[in-house]
Amino acid sequence: MSQELPLDLNRWCQMKYGANAAARQPNAYGWVCATGRGDRPVDVADAAKIEYGPTATVAYSDWNNPYSWYASVSTPPVPTTPAQNPTDLSNSPVAQQLVQYLKGFAQGNEGDAGIDYLTLDPTTGEAKGSVWIRSHQVAGSVFGHPITVYDWTVRGVLDLNIRSGASGYIDLGHGIRLDLATIVSILAA
């Protein structure tokens, strides 16, 4: 049995680009992420998979209505107590280790990294989170205003099971590839 589920495209844009979703055209494909430096396309299917899992599919009910998108899963998600109450690791020593790993990718004299959120379900081993890496180079100042050579931030979404092990990478762009095995070893500690 399938169930129509709402989609949070704004959340997807926040995680991918640090931007808000905007309906630029009066149709189902009118959604973009408004970054302030140009619009980026919204991947509605990816938004559904992040929100409802890898079996989620998407459809719209009205071509002329950008708000008519919905997700479907073959069986509705069944809330369980552990999934509803994952452990928040955002301020834990594990999170600090993960931030140190991420900082290794930051470039420039003011590069940084951090975690928006990080949770772990101890029953299932599901780890979910949102991470960011900022590369920022300042080369002095003129009249007290810094001269920025470059400044960019990339964001990534973690959604993995630390019990099943992981291999491969999360490609964040700008040449940054996070090794999943390293992330699992940090989270499993």
C-alpha positions in Angstrom: 0.0 0.0 0.0 1.2 3.5 -0.9 0.7 6.7 1.0 1.1 10.3 -0.2 3.7 12.0 2.0 4.6 15.8 2.0 8.0 16.9 0.8 10.2 19.5 2.5 12.0 21.0 -0.4 13.2 23.9 1.8 15.0 21.5 4.1 16.7 19.8 1.0 17.8 23.3 -0.3 19.2 24.1 3.2 21.2 20.9 3.4 22.5 21.0 -0.2 23.2 24.8 -0.7 22.4 26.5 2.6 19.6 28.3 0.7 15.8 28.4 0.7 13.5 26.8 -1.9 11.5 29.1 -4.1 8.8 28.4 -6.7 10.0 30.5 -9.6 7.5 29.2 -12.2 3.8 28.4 -11.7 4.3 24.7 -12.4 5.5 21.5 -10.8 9.1 22.0 -12.2 9.3 25.6 -11.1 11.2 24.9 -7.9 14.8 26.2 -7.4 17.2 26.7 -4.5 17.7 30.5 -4.2 21.3 30.8 -3.2 21.8 34.5 -3.6 24.4 33.7 -6.3 22.0 32.3 -8.7 19.3 29.7 -8.6 20.2 26.0 -8.3 17.8 23.2 -9.5 15.9 21.2 -6.9 16.2 17.4 -7.1 12.7 16.4 -5.9 13.5 12.7 -6.1 16.7 13.2 -3.9 14.7 15.2 -1.4 12.2 12.4 -1.1 14.9 9.8 -0.6 16.6 11.8 2.1 13.4 12.4 3.9 11.7 9.0 3.5 14.5 6.5 2.5 15.9 4.9 -0.6 12.6 3.4 -1.8 10.7 6.7 -1.9 9.3 7.9 -5.3 7.8 11.2 -6.2 4.9 12.5 -8.3 2.9 15.6 -8.6 -0.9 15.8 -8.8 -1.2 19.0 -10.8 1.3 20.2 -13.4 0.2 23.9 -12.9 0.8 23.7 -9.1 4.4 23.7 -7.8 3.0 22.7 -4.4 1.5 19.5 -5.7 4.6 17.3 -5.3 4.3 14.3 -2.9 6.4 11.3 -2.1 5.3 7.7 -1.9 6.8 4.7 -0.3 5.6 1.1 -0.9 4.9 0.7 2.8 4.4 3.8 5.1 7.2 4.4 7.5 6.4 2.7 10.8 7.5 4.8 13.7 9.4 2.9 16.4 10.6 4.2 19.7 14.3 4.0 18.9 13.9 5.9 15.6 11.8 8.5 17.3 14.4 9.1 20.0 17.9 8.9 18.5 20.8 10.0 20.6 21.9 13.6 19.8 25.7 13.5 19.2 26.0 17.1 18.1 28.0 18.2 21.1 29.7 14.9 21.9 33.4 13.9 21.8 32.5 11.8 18.7 31.2 15.0 17.0 34.4 16.8 18.0 36.4 14.1 16.3 34.3 14.3 13.2 34.7 18.1 13.1 38.5 17.6 13.3 38.4 15.2 10.4 36.3 17.7 8.4 38.6 20.6 9.2 41.4 18.7 7.4 39.5 19.5 4.2 39.1 23.3 4.9 41.4 25.5 3.0 42.7 29.0 3.7 43.8 30.9 6.7 40.2 31.2 8.1 38.9 27.7 7.0 36.6 25.9 9.3 34.1 23.0 9.5 31.2 22.0 11.7 28.1 19.9 12.2 24.6 21.2 11.9 23.2 18.1 13.6 24.3 14.5 14.2 22.2 11.7 15.6 22.7 8.0 16.2 20.0 5.4 16.8 21.8 3.0 19.2 19.3 0.2 18.4 19.6 0.3 14.6 23.0 1.9 14.1 21.5 4.6 11.9 23.6 7.7 11.9 22.2 10.9 10.4 23.6 14.4 10.2 24.4 17.5 8.2 28.0 18.7 8.0 29.7 21.7 6.4 33.2 22.7 5.4 34.2 26.4 4.8 37.3 27.4 2.9 38.2 31.1 3.4 41.3 32.9 2.5 41.9 36.5 3.7 44.9 38.4 2.4 45.3 41.5 4.6 42.9 44.4 4.7 42.3 47.8 3.2 41.0 50.6 5.5 40.1 48.0 8.1 38.1 45.9 5.6 39.4 42.3 4.9 40.4 41.4 1.4 38.9 38.0 0.7 40.7 35.9 -1.9 38.1 33.1 -1.8 35.2 32.1 0.4 33.0 29.0 -0.2 31.2 26.5 1.9 30.1 23.0 1.0 27.5 21.0 2.8 26.9 17.3 3.0 24.2 14.9 4.4 25.2 11.8 6.3 22.8 9.0 6.3 24.5 5.6 7.0 24.4 2.6 9.2 27.6 2.2 11.2 26.9 -1.5 11.8 26.9 -2.5 8.2 30.2 -0.8 7.5 30.6 1.6 4.6 33.0 2.1 1.8 33.2 4.8 -0.8 33.0 8.6 -0.6 30.6 11.5 -0.2 31.6 14.0 -2.9 30.9 17.5 -1.7 32.4 19.2 -4.7 35.5 21.6 -4.8 37.6 18.4 -4.7 36.3 17.4 -1.3 35.5 13.7 -0.9 34.7 12.4 2.6 35.8 8.8 3.1 32.8 6.8 4.5 34.9 4.2 6.2 36.7 7.0 8.2 33.4 8.5 9.2 32.0 5.1 10.3 35.1 4.4 12.4 34.7 7.8 14.1 31.0 7.2 14.8 31.5 3.7 16.0 34.1 4.7 18.6 
